[in-house]
Amino acid sequence: MIQSMGKRSWIVLLGGNELNGGLEVVARRYGAGLVVVDWNARPQIRGDAHIRCDIKHADAVLEALEPLIEDVHFACTSSDVATETVARLHARRGLRRPASGALALARHKLLTNAAWRRHGLLSKSYRLCRTVDELADFDTTTPGATIVKPASGSSSRGITVLRQRDIEEGALAVAWRRAASIDTRGEVLAEEFASGTEFTVEMVGDGQGHVRVWGISRKYHTVHAGRSRVAVKLHYNPPDVSRRRQVRLAAFARRCYRALGLQASLGHLEVIELADGRLVPLELGARSSGFILSHLVDAAAGLPQTMLEEYEAVLRGGRVTDGLVVPRRSAMYFFYDFPPGFGRRNGTSLVQHLPPGVRSLAWDRSRLLRGQRFDQIDSDHERHGFEILVGEPERLTIDAISRAEADHRLEFVGSHTARPGASGTPKPPRRIAAHADKAV
């Protein structure tokens, strides 16, 4: 199929999840085709060409892409299991790549924690739990709450927070099984739960050891996910986080990135700032993610060059400067977040309640339908749609967006709540809308 499409340049996307839809906009901006590698027969994002292949199997992916390898700009993924495949594709193309050992450290949380501890970046307790009894032993001896997660990869799936005073019978076994079912090797990691303000940090590192931070977001979680931890707002350049504080977070993120030995790679760090100011790293992916990479970071930065353009330059041997991109605006990854209930009307969305000067660059509103049922969500794959917002920092504040969200929620869901077992309308096909501008 690819061979029959004629000579053109390509961007390769490993994983056709709908939240990677912004890469279609990027490909159009490059004047390139988008090749989506995904095991599903009908991935949510299909691009200009679809290769049905397991993104973890680098040999098979490289063989399938061989006819167009010399015309590839770069490859990217939002999945930790595919970072080695991305690196091997870049090497085959003659581009820079990070070391396999560094990618392995980033993929496995136990190895990541050990590396950070060796570099004096992590002090919290953690343990690989092979049985429920080992998890119970860790939880009993750990002060405060315990977070249970799959040992590999970065996703909200399979994550449970256990608070010792609030654990019903069987909760430990349920948490262990949830994490084990998601992990590729059935491994479960338990950690001391760090409570504070959570941030994400987006980075580009070059082949000479320099790391540039492109964006920092403050992270907010839904209260409609039980014991799971599911983010529903990522606020980039939030006005309530001072420049000095962002510079400090950026410096810490660069240390975490270098401690894993990463070079010529993207980096996505999640970190907690405790009430006393200490920083606790949670996990680091050697990649970025979907609309964060294609829209959000660039929208906040407001620079002529995009983060992906700098990444491509790094792959070709270019250098970056250590430091933090000083953003000109704020941006927010906003996910629709409803209590259990039903939609009451069609044709309504958050944008009708936004403050002046705040606009949406891309969205999924396909479930904002009358009669649509909303249940408690268990992972980030079950969220109800999104908006990619941009505006001046003084307008795009968390208070302003929270008010707009409350107004829309009242209009759309109201006080009508669902009963357990009640039926709703079938889930409609998801349609992603994204503007073709440069997100600036």
PEVEN-V156694 format. One line per field, one symbol per residue. ss: DSSP state (H for helix, E for strand, C for the rest). A space follows every 10 residues. Layout:
ss: ???
This chain:
ss: CCHHHCCCCE EEEECCCHHH CHHHHHHHHH CCEEEEECCC CCCCCCCCEE ECCCCCCHHH HHHHHHHHHH HEEEEEECCH HHHHHHHHHH HHCCCCCCCH HHHHHHHEHH HHHHHHHHCC CCCCCEEEEC CHHHHHHHHH HCCCCEEEEE CECCCCCCCE EECHHHCCCC HHHHHHHHHH HHCCCCCEEE EECCCCEEEE EEEEECCCCC EEEEEEEEEE ECCCCCCCCC EEEEEECCCC CCHHHHHHHH HHHHHHHHHC CCCCEEEEEE EEECCCCCEE EEEEECCCCH HHHHHHHHHH HCCCCCHHHH HHHHHCCCCC CCEECCCCCE EEEEECCCCC EECCCCCCCH HHHCCCCCEE EEEECCCCCC CCEECCCCCH HHCCCEEEEE ECCCCCCHHH HHHHHHHHHH HHCCCCCCCC CCCCCCCCCC CCEECCCCCC
